[in-house]
Amino acid sequence: MRNIIRTLVRLIITLVAKVEIRGREYIPRQGGFVVATNHLGLLDAAMAFYTLDQWELFLPVAEKWEENGFLRWIGKHLNFIFVDRFHPDLKAMREMIRRMEEGQTLIIAPEGTRARDEKMAQAKAGVAYLAAKSGFPILPVALAGTEDRIVFGNLKRLRRSRVQLTGGPSFVIPPLPKENREEFLEQWTDEIMCRIAMMLPKHNRGYYADHPRLKQLLNESQAE
């Protein structure tokens, strides 16, 4: 069943979008890792199954989608974990940690929800916590062109949307310190998001557009 669903996902994406993928060389070759990406539209979740040739991956998905019987069935086969975005969801967090300990790859949007204004929002610290806890490398991925406004607008005109998926160099977050954890997680959450933002068009950078770390990364990139 998984192979059938995956084939359908790839077919649907091919029909609605022309996808340009950059940075495949940065995908870790062995072991589990964390894919951290911005979240612009409904198409984003499917991009993992379009891009990665592996099944040992899972996605946290907003709890509201669990109420939809079809999506609940799809989620069973595509390894969704339904997460309460508005309250501490310890059950979901324990399940994510368990799967990562088994070596599964986590696909996560640190913002927690898609950008209604098509710009990056301030991210939550959960992804930094999970990466530090597991020791998994983080692969930053920037998605551009998946905005619902653009995708659905093009569908009405029977046009395919141009989507860019760009991966950057992976990196590892140090283990959680015993003290100043909140400051540590905030720093590394900003690091993750700025590495994503530097690969996005300026109009999508939102909350991180003027972040000092983003400016530093952009200067370093131009100097290379």
C-alpha positions in Angstrom: 0.0 0.0 0.0 2.8 2.4 0.8 4.4 2.0 -2.6 1.0 2.7 -4.2 0.4 5.8 -2.1 3.9 7.1 -2.8 3.5 6.6 -6.5 0.2 8.5 -6.4 1.9 11.3 -4.4 4.7 11.7 -6.9 2.2 11.6 -9.8 0.1 14.3 -8.2 3.1 16.5 -7.6 4.3 16.0 -11.1 0.9 17.0 -12.5 0.6 20.2 -10.4 4.3 21.4 -10.2 7.6 21.6 -12.0 10.0 20.8 -9.1 13.6 21.9 -9.2 15.7 20.2 -6.5 19.1 21.5 -5.4 21.4 20.3 -2.8 20.8 16.5 -2.9 24.6 16.1 -2.2 23.9 17.4 1.3 21.6 14.5 2.3 23.4 12.3 4.9 24.2 8.9 3.5 23.8 6.9 6.6 21.7 7.0 9.8 18.7 9.1 10.7 18.6 12.9 10.4 16.3 15.8 10.8 14.9 17.7 7.8 13.9 21.2 8.9 11.9 23.2 6.4 9.8 26.3 6.1 6.1 25.8 5.6 4.3 27.8 2.9 1.4 25.6 1.7 -0.5 22.4 1.7 1.9 20.9 -0.9 4.9 21.0 1.4 4.2 17.8 3.4 4.1 15.7 0.2 7.5 17.0 -1.0 9.4 14.7 1.4 7.9 11.6 -0.3 8.6 13.1 -3.7 12.3 13.9 -2.9 13.6 11.2 -0.5 13.9 7.6 -1.6 13.4 6.1 1.8 10.5 5.0 4.0 12.2 5.4 7.4 10.8 8.9 7.9 7.9 10.4 9.8 6.1 13.8 9.9 4.4 15.7 12.7 1.1 17.0 11.4 -1.4 19.4 13.0 -4.0 17.6 15.2 -6.9 19.2 13.2 -6.2 16.9 10.2 -6.7 13.8 12.3 -10.4 14.6 12.3 -10.4 13.9 8.5 -10.9 10.2 7.9 -9.1 10.2 4.6 -6.1 12.0 6.0 -6.1 9.8 9.1 -5.9 6.8 6.8 -3.2 8.4 4.6 -1.3 9.3 7.8 -1.3 5.7 9.0 0.6 4.6 5.8 2.9 7.7 5.6 4.0 7.8 9.2 2.2 10.9 10.4 2.2 11.8 14.1 -0.7 14.1 14.9 0.5 16.9 17.3 -1.4 19.3 19.4 0.1 22.7 18.4 -1.4 24.7 21.2 -0.5 22.7 24.3 2.5 20.7 25.4 2.0 17.3 23.7 4.2 15.0 25.7 2.7 11.9 24.1 3.7 13.0 20.6 7.1 14.2 21.8 7.8 10.8 23.4 6.7 9.1 20.2 9.0 11.3 18.1 12.0 10.6 20.4 11.2 6.8 20.2 11.2 6.9 16.4 14.4 8.8 16.2 16.1 6.4 18.6 15.1 3.7 16.1 17.0 5.7 13.4 14.0 7.1 11.6 14.3 10.5 9.8 12.2 13.4 11.1 10.6 15.8 8.6 9.5 18.9 10.5 8.5 22.6 10.0 9.8 24.4 13.1 7.2 27.2 12.5 4.4 24.7 13.5 2.0 25.8 10.8 2.0 27.1 7.3 2.6 30.7 6.6 -0.7 32.4 5.8 1.1 35.6 4.8 3.6 33.6 2.8 6.5 34.7 5.1 8.5 32.8 7.7 7.1 33.1 11.3 9.0 32.7 14.5 9.8 29.1 15.0 9.2 26.9 18.1 12.2 25.3 19.9 11.0 21.7 19.5 13.1 20.8 16.5 16.3 22.1 18.2 15.4 20.1 21.3 14.8 16.9 19.4 18.0 17.3 17.3 20.1 18.0 20.4 18.5 15.1 22.3 19.1 12.6 19.4 22.4 13.9 18.1 21.0 13.7 14.6 22.4 16.1 12.0 19.9 18.7 10.7 19.4 19.2 7.0 18.0 22.7 6.4 15.6 22.8 3.4 14.0 25.8 1.8 10.7 25.5 -0.1 9.7 28.2 -2.5 6.7 28.4 -4.8 4.4 26.1 -2.8 2.2 29.0 -1.5 -1.4 27.9 -1.6 -2.3 31.1 -3.5 0.1 30.3 -6.2 -0.6 26.6 -6.5 -4.4 26.8 -6.5 -4.3 29.8 -8.7 -2.3 27.9 -11.3 -4.5 24.9 -11.0 -7.5 27.0 -12.0 -5.6 28.0 -15.1 -4.5 24.4 -15.7 -0.9 25.5 -15.2 1.9 23.8 -13.2 3.6 25.8 -10.5 7.3 26.2 -10.4 8.6 24.9 -7.1 12.2 25.1 -5.8 13.4 22.8 -3.1 16.9 23.7 -1.9 18.9 21.8 0.6 21.9 23.2 2.5 24.8 21.7 4.3 23.8 19.6 7.3 25.1 20.4 10.8 24.8 19.0 14.3 23.5 20.7 17.4 25.6 20.1 20.6 24.0 18.1 23.5 21.6 20.0 25.7 23.5 21.8 28.5 22.4 21.4 32.1 22.0 25.2 32.5 20.5 28.0 30.4 18.6 25.5 28.2 16.0 28.0 27.1 18.7 30.4 25.8 20.6 27.5 24.2 17.4 26.3 22.3 16.5 29.8 21.2 20.0 30.3 19.7 20.0 27.0 17.8 16.4 27.5 16.7 17.4 30.8 15.2 20.4 29.1 13.6 18.2 26.5 11.9 15.7 29.1 10.6 18.4 31.5 9.4 20.1 28.7 7.4 16.7 28.0 5.8 16.0 31.7 5.2 19.3 32.3 3.4 18.1 29.9 0.7 14.7 31.6 0.3 13.6 34.6 -1.8 13.7 37.8 0.3 9.9 38.2 0.3 9.6 34.8 2.1 12.0 35.5 4.9 9.5 37.2 7.2 10.5 37.1 10.9 14.1 36.3 10.1 14.6 38.9 7.3 16.7 41.2 9.5 18.2 38.7 11.9 21.9 39.3 12.5 22.8 35.6 12.0 21.1 35.6 8.6 23.1 38.7 7.5 26.3 36.9 8.7 25.4 33.8 6.7 24.6 35.7 3.6 27.9 37.6 3.8 29.8 34.4 4.3 28.1 32.9 1.3 29.0 35.9 -0.9 32.6 35.7 0.2 33.0 32.1 -1.0 
